């Protein structure tokens, strides 16, 4: 079997399975029960310094 055919067979079968498992794992990790606090903190991070007065010089 030549190299191209071997890699093509690997990509069509095992790599598809591996990437599917990785995708499902990342989705489960992102939506795990303990991650809400981390995601809320990241979503509100841009508003942390809103209580500082605007000096008008872009800083």
Secondary structure, 3 states (H helix, E strand, C coil): CCHHHHHHHHHHHHHHHHHHHHHHHHHHHHCCHHHHHHHHHHHCHHHCCCCCCCCCCCC
